[in-house]
Amino acid sequence: MALLQNQSSLAKLSVFEHGNVKVKTIKVKKSNDSSPPAELLIVYPEAEGSYPVLLFCHGYCTKNSWYSQLLQHISSHGYIIVAPQLYKCLLISLNDEIATTAKVTNWLPTGLHILLPEKVKPMLSKLALMGHSRGGKTAFTLALGHVPTSLNFKALLAIDPVSGPSPPTWNEPKILTHIPRSFNLSIPIGIIGTGLGNQYKGIVPPLGPNGINHAEFFNECKPPSCYFLARDYGHCDVLNDKKADLASMVCKSGKGSKETMRRGVGGIVVAFLEAYLGDEFGSLERIVEVPNVAPITLDPGWDCSLNCRSMKLIIISLSVFWFPCVEIRTSPMAAISDVFETGSYDITSITVTTSHASKPPVELFVIAPTTNGTYPVLLFCHGFYLTNTWYSNLLQHIASHGYIIVTPMFYRLLIISNQEEVNRAAQVTEWISSTTGLHSVLPNNVNRDDDKLALSGHSRGGKTAFTLALAMKNTPSKFKALIGIDPVAGSSTSMQLAPKILQYIPRSFDMSIPVAVIGTEYGNQRLGLIPPFAPDGVNHSEFFNESKPPVCYLLANGYGHCDIFDDWIAGYLSYICKSGKGSKDLMRKGVGGVVVAFLRAYLGGGEEVEDLNGIVNDPSIAPITFDPVIYIRK
């Protein structure tokens, strides 16, 4: 494979070079009722023929003509591009932008051919939609049907799309839900992000802030979808040279050639359109197989020779490469899993103080089976300013299926830093495996399985668990599985807890162990004036988005961030944290059952997968509603 890649990379890929068709650029003004509903920039091939059409939406405070060099590159490969000027001096609301774009779309069947030479025919049956920056959100919103159009879009592309921030009225309509795969779109989607778009330029805020930029747009796309990241370039580096230089005064810009950036982005757009408008997947497959054929500097992590046409999802990053086969549903399973009911093992709870002879680094709450045997171990990290025993009913459910659970009490009244939590969790991990540690506090003839250690955590403890797993990524004998229950990395995207582990790049977590993420529907919602406990941009959705396969994601509908606690504390916390109306016992059974099914699958050597597959194939077997359910195996 390496030899094939080295040989293949020597040859240039034509999509990154200017096409063999001469193009012409014209501006069309709106002068009367029969003219276009907005001023247009039209780029089209001069050669006789019929060509697919690409409708392009410019970014915030920019003009359509500022993208002319990028659009000419795309058009030279055989595409007619229509780029409306959505406003001039006076900014308009996004709703008005969408309405204008819809009017232009509806005008195309009767008006476009009149403006083109007779020998140049638009193929409106192959109409694609694309936008940059705020125009990327405009394109998504139109594709989602916010304003009806007379034509159907066959593909959607977004270059560094941004959903905000801006004055409140310009944020509407809000299309990001921060729920993976939530966009109700079935057309192929390509997203191109920039590595510098989320960075400050001096004191000027980033133009593509984390949580509302390319990464979140991709996270909410259903397959087939593609993702690309140009790590070394900025948000405005696709503009014409002079405009890109002007924008660099307020926007972080890459040091590389802007012409090279435009060729890189333009080539990806052409390859995507060839694949999904022309059923010619050769160029897209080539980029997947040999990413360094692109003209910009790449830093690949992985590649895989997979046929794009047989893949349900393609993720291509110009800094991180991952090309998975995705399975969200397979054939139904008739059997109802027992993981949601209390297991067959009798269990006991043990409090281990720091004065115990085994010398644990912090006070521990241990739950273990009493039946003779050797059992896998789960290290569980509690949430912010919470007590480890408040999870006793959930942890007892898990332990009753044959697991030893160790949950440290990281602090009492005096809060410690998250880094110190991670350090103490690491010390507990060493204590578990030591000869005088966990073994000395377990019931007689109950032993730990040294080869089966898993890690989990809730809320801030979920972030602690992920941070510890990342820190121990080079220690394969440690953790065999990782489970985050409504994990939270901070109070906002700009206020992550140190150490900051979220990079806002899909599949960027540098660890290979299986991951499960369980989120809650209400965790990101306020309760009156009290901020959410699991805010968008730093919660379960982003942890899933940055996890490599194998990874599972389940969202508990109708429940809140604190609904897994024992009833009495969940009741108290419902005064400060939005809570579901359903039974907390059912919530604990649902979450506990998923944890058990995941542990069986990945601590059992991959042989006990029936329960996990059963939940994925038919989530209705769970006592609560999980939706969506996503399982990416490899």
C-alpha positions in Angstrom: 0.0 0.0 0.0 2.8 2.4 0.9 4.6 1.7 -2.4 1.4 2.3 -4.3 0.8 5.6 -2.5 4.3 6.8 -3.2 4.0 6.0 -6.9 0.6 7.4 -7.2 1.5 10.7 -5.4 4.1 11.5 -8.1 1.3 12.1 -10.6 -0.8 15.3 -10.4 -4.5 15.0 -10.1 -6.2 17.0 -12.9 -9.0 18.5 -10.6 -6.4 20.6 -8.9 -5.2 22.1 -12.1 -7.1 24.6 -14.3 -9.5 22.6 -16.5 -9.3 22.3 -20.2 -12.3 24.5 -20.9 -12.1 28.2 -21.3 -14.5 30.1 -19.2 -16.2 33.5 -19.3 -17.3 35.6 -16.4 -20.3 38.1 -16.7 -22.1 40.3 -14.3 -25.8 40.6 -14.7 -27.6 43.5 -13.0 -31.2 43.6 -11.8 -32.9 46.3 -13.9 -36.6 45.2 -14.3 -39.1 42.6 -13.3 -38.0 40.2 -16.0 -34.3 40.4 -14.9 -32.8 38.2 -12.2 -34.1 38.8 -8.6 -30.6 39.8 -7.6 -27.4 41.0 -9.2 -25.5 37.9 -10.5 -22.0 36.9 -11.2 -22.1 34.0 -13.8 -19.1 31.9 -14.7 -19.6 29.5 -17.6 -17.6 27.3 -20.1 -17.3 28.9 -23.5 -17.3 25.5 -25.3 -20.5 24.1 -26.7 -22.2 21.6 -24.4 -24.6 21.0 -21.6 -23.2 21.6 -18.1 -24.3 21.0 -14.5 -25.1 24.2 -12.5 -23.7 25.3 -9.2 -25.4 28.0 -7.2 -22.9 29.8 -4.9 -23.7 32.0 -1.8 -21.0 34.5 -0.8 -19.9 35.1 2.8 -20.7 37.8 5.4 -19.7 41.3 4.3 -18.2 40.1 1.0 -19.1 40.3 -2.7 -19.6 37.5 -5.2 -16.8 38.9 -7.4 -14.3 38.3 -4.6 -14.5 34.6 -5.3 -14.1 34.9 -9.1 -10.7 33.0 -9.2 -12.0 30.1 -7.2 -15.2 29.9 -9.3 -13.3 30.1 -12.5 -11.2 27.1 -11.5 -14.4 25.1 -10.8 -16.1 26.2 -14.0 -13.1 25.3 -16.2 -13.9 21.7 -15.4 -17.3 21.9 -17.0 -19.7 23.7 -14.6 -21.9 26.8 -14.9 -21.8 28.8 -11.7 -24.4 31.3 -10.6 -23.4 33.6 -7.7 -26.0 36.1 -6.6 -25.0 39.3 -4.7 -27.2 38.9 -1.7 -26.9 42.5 -0.5 -24.7 45.5 -1.2 -23.9 48.2 1.4 -26.7 47.5 3.8 -26.5 44.1 5.5 -29.7 42.1 5.6 -30.9 39.3 7.9 -30.1 35.7 7.1 -33.7 35.0 6.4 -33.6 37.7 3.7 -30.5 36.1 2.2 -32.2 32.7 2.1 -35.3 34.2 0.5 -33.2 35.9 -2.2 -31.3 32.7 -2.9 -34.6 30.9 -3.2 -35.9 33.5 -5.7 -32.7 33.1 -7.8 -33.2 29.3 -7.7 -36.8 29.6 -8.9 -35.6 32.0 -11.6 -33.1 29.6 -13.1 -35.4 27.5 -15.3 -36.8 30.6 -17.2 -34.0 33.1 -17.0 -30.5 31.4 -17.0 -30.5 30.1 -20.5 -31.3 33.6 -21.8 -28.1 35.0 -20.4 -25.9 32.2 -21.8 -24.7 31.6 -25.4 -27.1 29.4 -27.4 -24.6 26.6 -27.5 -24.1 26.5 -23.7 -27.0 24.7 -22.0 -27.6 24.5 -18.3 -28.4 21.1 -16.9 -30.8 22.0 -14.1 -31.4 18.4 -13.4 -27.9 18.4 -12.0 -28.1 21.5 -9.7 -25.7 21.8 -6.7 -25.6 24.4 -3.9 -22.5 25.8 -2.3 -21.6 28.7 0.1 -18.8 30.1 2.1 -18.8 31.3 5.7 -22.3 32.7 6.5 -23.2 31.7 2.9 -22.5 28.1 3.9 -25.2 28.4 6.5 -27.4 30.0 3.8 -26.8 27.1 1.5 -27.6 24.5 4.3 -30.8 26.4 5.3 -32.1 26.5 1.8 -31.3 22.8 1.2 -33.2 22.0 4.4 -36.3 23.6 2.9 -36.6 26.7 5.0 -37.9 28.4 1.8 -39.4 26.1 -0.8 -37.9 26.1 -4.3 -39.1 24.8 -7.6 -35.9 22.9 -8.2 -34.2 20.1 -6.2 -30.6 20.2 -5.2 -28.6 17.1 -6.0 -25.5 18.0 -3.8 -24.5 20.5 -1.2 -21.0 21.9 -0.4 -20.0 24.4 2.3 -16.6 26.1 2.6 -15.8 26.9 6.2 -19.5 27.3 7.1 -20.4 29.5 10.1 -23.7 29.7 12.0 -22.9 32.8 14.0 -22.1 34.9 16.0 -23.9 37.9 14.8 -26.7 40.2 16.0 -29.6 37.9 17.3 -31.9 38.5 14.3 -29.1 37.3 12.0 -28.7 34.0 13.8 -32.2 33.0 12.7 -33.1 30.5 11.6 -31.2 28.3 14.0 -30.3 25.1 12.2 -27.6 23.6 14.4 -29.1 21.2 17.0 -25.8 19.9 18.3 -27.1 16.4 17.8 -25.1 14.2 15.5 -26.7 13.3 12.2 -29.6 15.6 12.9 -29.8 17.4 9.5 -32.9 16.2 7.7 -31.0 16.0 4.4 -30.4 13.0 2.2 -28.3 14.6 -0.6 -24.5 14.2 -0.6 -22.8 16.8 1.4 -19.2 18.0 1.3 -17.7 20.3 3.9 -14.3 22.0 3.7 -13.0 23.6 6.9 -9.9 25.7 7.7 -7.5 25.1 10.5 -7.0 28.7 11.3 -10.6 29.9 11.0 -11.2 29.3 14.7 -8.3 31.4 15.8 -8.1 35.1 17.0 -6.3 37.7 14.9 -4.9 39.8 17.7 -7.9 40.9 19.7 -10.3 40.3 16.8 -12.5 37.2 17.5 -12.3 34.3 15.0 -14.5 34.4 12.0 -15.2 30.6 12.3 -15.6 30.1 16.0 -15.6 26.6 17.5 -19.0 25.0 18.1 -20.7 26.7 15.2 -18.2 26.1 12.4 -17.3 23.4 9.9 -16.8 20.6 12.5 -20.3 21.0 14.0 -21.9 21.2 10.5 -20.2 18.0 9.6 -21.2 16.4 12.9 -24.9 17.0 12.1 -24.7 15.7 8.5 -26.1 12.3 7.6 -24.2 10.1 5.2 -23.2 10.3 2.4 -21.0 13.2 3.6 -17.4 14.2 3.1 -15.2 16.3 5.4 -12.0 18.1 4.5 -9.7 20.3 6.7 -7.1 22.6 5.3 -5.2 23.0 8.5 -2.6 25.6 7.4 -5.1 28.1 5.9 -7.5 30.7 7.2 -11.2 31.5 6.8 -10.7 34.1 4.0 -7.9 32.4 2.1 -10.2 31.2 -0.7 -10.8 34.8 -1.8 -9.1 36.5 -4.7 -5.5 37.5 -3.7 -6.1 41.3 -3.1 -9.3 40.6 -1.1 -7.6 37.8 0.9 -4.8 40.2 1.8 -7.3 42.8 2.9 -9.2 40.3 5.0 -5.9 39.2 6.6 -6.0 42.4 8.6 -8.9 41.1 10.6 -8.8 37.4 10.0 -6.0 34.9 10.7 -4.4 33.9 7.3 -2.2 31.1 6.3 1.4 31.7 5.1 1.0 29.6 2.0 0.0 30.8 -1.4 -3.6 31.7 -1.7 -3.6 30.5 -5.3 -2.5 27.1 -4.0 -5.4 27.2 -1.5 -7.9 28.0 -4.2 -6.6 25.1 -6.3 -6.9 22.8 -3.3 -10.4 23.8 -2.4 -11.5 24.1 -6.1 -10.1 20.6 -6.8 -12.0 19.1 -3.9 -15.2 20.7 -5.1 -14.7 19.5 -8.6 -13.9 15.9 -7.4 -17.1 16.0 -5.2 -19.2 17.2 -8.1 -17.8 14.7 -10.5 -18.7 11.9 -8.0 -22.2 13.0 -7.1 -23.4 14.8 -10.2 -21.5 12.7 -12.8 -21.1 9.3 -11.1 -17.4 9.6 -11.8 -15.7 8.7 -8.5 -12.1 8.4 -9.7 -10.8 11.8 -8.5 -12.5 11.6 -5.1 -11.3 8.0 -4.6 -7.8 9.1 -5.6 -7.8 11.9 -3.0 -9.0 9.4 -0.4 -6.3 6.9 -1.3 -3.4 9.4 -1.8 -4.2 12.6 0.0 -0.9 14.2 -0.8 -2.0 14.6 -4.4 -3.6 17.9 -3.2 -1.4 21.0 -3.8 -1.5 22.1 -0.2 0.7 20.6 2.5 -1.0 17.6 4.1 -0.4 15.8 7.4 -2.2 12.5 7.0 -2.8 10.1 9.9 -4.6 7.3 8.0 -5.9 6.4 4.6 -7.8 3.4 3.4 -8.4 2.1 -0.2 -12.2 2.0 -0.1 -14.5 2.5 -3.0 -16.4 5.7 -2.4 -19.5 4.4 -4.1 -19.9 1.6 -1.6 -19.2 3.8 1.4 -22.1 5.2 3.5 -19.8 7.9 4.9 -16.5 9.3 3.8 -14.5 11.6 6.1 -11.4 13.2 4.5 -9.3 15.6 6.5 -6.3 17.4 5.0 -4.7 17.0 8.4 -6.4 13.8 9.8 -7.6 11.0 7.5 -10.2 8.5 8.5 -12.3 6.6 6.0 -14.8 4.4 7.9 -17.5 2.1 7.0 -20.5 3.2 9.0 -23.3 1.1 10.3 -26.2 2.9 12.0 -28.8 0.1 11.5 -28.6 -3.5 10.3 -31.1 -6.3 10.3 -33.6 -6.5 13.2 -32.9 -8.7 16.2 -35.7 -10.5 17.8 -34.2 -11.2 21.2 -34.7 -8.6 23.9 -31.5 -8.1 25.8 -31.2 -8.7 29.6 -28.8 -5.8 30.1 -31.6 -3.4 31.1 -32.7 -5.6 34.0 -30.8 -6.2 37.2 -28.1 -8.8 36.7 -27.8 -12.2 38.3 -24.9 -11.5 40.6 -25.3 -10.6 44.2 -23.2 -7.5 45.0 -21.7 -5.6 47.9 -20.6 -2.0 48.4 -17.3 -1.2 50.1 -16.0 2.2 51.3 -12.2 2.3 51.3 -10.7 5.3 53.2 -7.2 6.6 52.7 -6.3 5.0 56.1 -6.9 1.5 54.8 -3.9 -0.8 54.8 -4.0 -0.8 50.9 -3.2 2.9 51.0 -5.5 4.2 48.2 -4.6 7.7 47.0 -8.1 9.0 47.7 -11.3 7.6 49.3 -13.0 5.0 47.2 -16.4 3.6 46.8 -16.2 0.0 45.4 -19.1 -2.2 44.2 -18.3 -5.8 43.5 -20.0 -9.2 43.0 -19.8 -11.5 46.0 -19.9 -14.7 43.9 -16.5 -16.4 43.5 -14.9 -15.5 40.2 -12.7 -13.1 38.3 -14.3 -10.0 37.0 -13.5 -7.0 34.7 -13.0 -3.6 36.4 -14.6 -0.3 35.6 -13.0 2.9 36.9 -15.8 5.5 37.2 -15.1 9.3 37.7 -17.8 11.4 39.3 -19.0 14.8 38.1 -18.3 18.4 39.3 -18.9 19.0 43.0 -20.7 15.7 43.2 -20.3 12.7 45.5 -19.3 9.2 44.2 -22.0 7.5 46.2 -24.8 9.5 44.5 -24.4 7.1 41.5 -24.9 4.0 43.6 -28.1 2.7 41.9 -26.6 3.1 38.5 -23.3 1.5 39.4 -25.1 -1.4 41.3 -27.0 -2.1 38.1 -23.8 -2.4 36.1 -22.0 -4.4 38.8 -24.8 -6.9 39.1 -23.9 -8.1 35.6 -20.5 -9.2 36.7 -18.3 -6.1 37.0 -16.1 -4.6 39.8 -16.6 -0.8 39.9 -14.2 1.5 41.5 -15.3 5.2 41.9 -12.9 7.6 43.6 -14.0 10.6 45.6 -11.6 13.2 44.2 -12.4 16.0 46.6 -14.9 17.1 49.2 -15.4 20.8 50.0 -12.2 22.2 48.4 -12.5 21.8 44.6 -9.4 20.8 42.8 -8.3 21.5 39.2 -9.3 19.0 36.5 -5.7 18.2 35.9 -5.4 17.2 39.5 -8.5 15.0 39.1 -6.8 13.3 36.2 -3.6 12.8 38.2 -5.6 11.3 41.1 -7.5 9.0 38.7 -4.1 7.9 37.3 -3.0 7.1 40.8 -6.2 5.1 41.4 -5.5 3.2 38.2 -2.1 2.2 39.5 -3.6 1.3 42.8 -6.1 -1.0 41.1 -3.4 -3.1 39.4 -1.0 -3.2 42.4 -0.6 -6.3 44.4 -1.8 -4.6 47.6 -4.5 -2.5 46.0 -7.9 -3.5 44.9 -7.4 -7.2 45.5 -7.0 -6.5 49.2 -10.4 -4.9 49.7 -12.5 -7.4 47.6 -14.6 -10.2 49.1 -12.8 -13.6 49.4 -12.3 -15.5 46.2 -13.4 -12.4 44.1 -10.6 -11.2 41.9 -10.0 -8.5 39.3 -9.2 -9.4 35.7 -6.0 -7.5 35.0 -6.6 -7.7 31.2 -10.1 -6.1 31.4 -10.0 -2.6 32.7 -12.5 0.0 31.4 -12.9 3.7 32.2 -16.0 5.8 32.5 -17.2 9.1 33.9 -20.1 11.5 34.1 -20.2 15.3 33.4 -16.8 16.8 34.2 -15.8 13.2 35.2 -16.5 12.2 31.6 -13.9 14.8 30.6 -11.5 13.4 33.2 -12.0 9.9 31.8 -11.2 11.0 28.3 -8.2 13.0 29.4 -6.8 10.1 31.3 -7.4 7.7 28.4 -5.6 10.2 26.1 -2.7 10.4 28.6 -2.4 6.7 28.7 -2.8 6.0 25.0 0.7 4.5 24.8 0.0 2.1 27.6 -2.1 -0.6 25.9 -2.3 -2.8 29.0 -4.4 -0.2 30.8 -7.9 0.7 29.4 -9.7 -1.5 27.0 -12.8 0.7 26.6 -14.0 4.2 27.4 -17.5 5.4 28.2 -18.6 9.1 28.6 -22.0 9.7 30.2 -23.0 13.3 29.2 -19.3 14.4 29.3 -18.6 18.1 29.7 -15.3 19.9 28.9 -16.1 23.3 30.3 -18.7 26.1 30.4 -18.2 27.2 26.7 -16.0 26.6 23.7 -13.8 29.5 24.8 -13.7 28.3 28.5 -12.6 24.7 28.3 -11.1 23.2 31.4 -7.4 22.7 31.3 -6.0 20.5 29.9 -8.0 21.4 26.8 -8.6 18.2 24.9 -11.3 19.3 22.4 -9.8 20.4 19.1 -13.0 20.8 17.1 -11.6 18.5 14.4 -13.6 15.4 13.7 -11.9 12.1 14.8 -9.0 14.0 16.3 -8.7 12.1 19.7 -5.4 10.3 19.5 -6.4 7.0 21.0 -7.5 3.7 19.5 -9.7 2.2 22.3 -13.4 1.7 21.7 -15.5 4.6 22.9 -19.2 5.0 23.8 -20.8 8.4 24.4 -24.2 8.7 26.0 -25.8 12.1 25.9 -29.0 13.6 27.3 -31.6 15.7 25.5 -32.0 18.3 28.2 -28.4 18.7 29.3 -27.8 21.7 27.0 -30.9 23.5 28.1 -31.3 26.2 30.7 -33.5 25.9 33.8 -34.9 29.4 34.1 -31.9 31.7 34.4 -29.5 28.9 35.4 -27.1 28.0 32.6 -27.1 24.5 31.2 -24.9 21.9 32.9 -23.8 20.5 29.5 -23.5 23.5 27.1 -23.4 23.0 23.3 -19.9 22.9 21.9 -18.4 21.3 25.0 -20.8 18.4 25.5 -21.5 14.8 24.4 -21.9 15.8 20.7 -18.4 17.1 20.4 -16.8 14.2 22.3 -18.5 11.9 19.9 -17.4 14.0 16.9 -13.8 13.8 17.9 -13.7 10.0 18.8 -12.2 7.5 16.3 -14.0 4.3 15.6 -15.1 2.0 17.0 -17.4 4.5 18.6 -21.1 4.4 19.7 -23.3 7.3 20.3 -26.7 7.3 22.0 -28.9 10.3 23.0 -31.3 9.8 25.9 -34.5 11.6 24.8 -36.6 13.2 27.5 -34.0 13.2 30.2 -31.6 15.7 31.8 -27.9 15.8 32.8 -28.5 14.7 36.5 -31.2 12.1 35.9 -28.8 9.1 36.4 -28.4 9.9 40.1 -30.1 8.2 42.9 -33.7 9.4 43.2 -33.2 11.6 46.3 -30.3 13.6 44.9 -31.8 13.8 41.4 -34.9 15.3 43.0 -32.9 18.0 44.7 -30.8 18.8 41.6 -33.9 19.2 39.5 -34.3 22.6 41.0 -31.1 23.8 39.3 -30.8 21.5 36.4 -33.4 20.7 33.8 -34.8 17.2 34.5 -36.9 14.8 32.5 -40.4 13.9 33.6 -39.9 10.2 33.1 -38.9 7.6 35.8 -35.3 8.1 36.9 -35.1 4.3 37.6 -35.8 3.7 33.9 -33.1 6.3 32.9 -30.6 4.4 35.1 -31.7 1.1 33.6 -31.3 2.5 30.1 -27.9 4.0 30.6 -26.7 1.1 32.7 -27.9 -1.4 30.1 -26.0 0.4 27.4 -22.8 0.4 29.5 -23.1 -3.3 30.2 -23.8 -4.1 26.5 -20.7 -2.0 25.5 -18.5 -3.6 28.1 -19.6 -7.1 27.1 -18.7 -6.3 23.5 -15.3 -4.8 24.1 -14.1 -6.5 27.3 -15.3 -9.8 26.0 -12.8 -9.8 23.1 -15.4 -8.8 20.6 -17.2 -12.1 21.1 -20.2 -10.9 23.1 -21.6 -8.4 20.7 -25.3 -9.5 20.6 -26.5 -7.1 23.2 -24.8 -4.0 21.7 -25.9 -5.0 18.2 -29.4 -5.6 19.5 -29.7 -2.0 20.9 -28.2 -0.5 17.7 -30.5 -2.5 15.5 -33.6 -1.9 17.5 -33.3 0.9 20.1 -36.9 0.3 21.2 -35.8 -2.6 23.3 -34.4 -0.1 25.8 -36.7 1.2 28.6 -36.1 4.8 27.4 -35.9 6.4 24.0 -32.5 6.6 22.5 -32.4 8.7 19.3 -30.2 9.0 17.4 -28.2 5.8 17.8 -25.0 5.7 15.8 -22.4 2.8 15.8 -19.3 3.3 13.7 -17.4 0.0 13.9 -14.2 0.8 11.9 
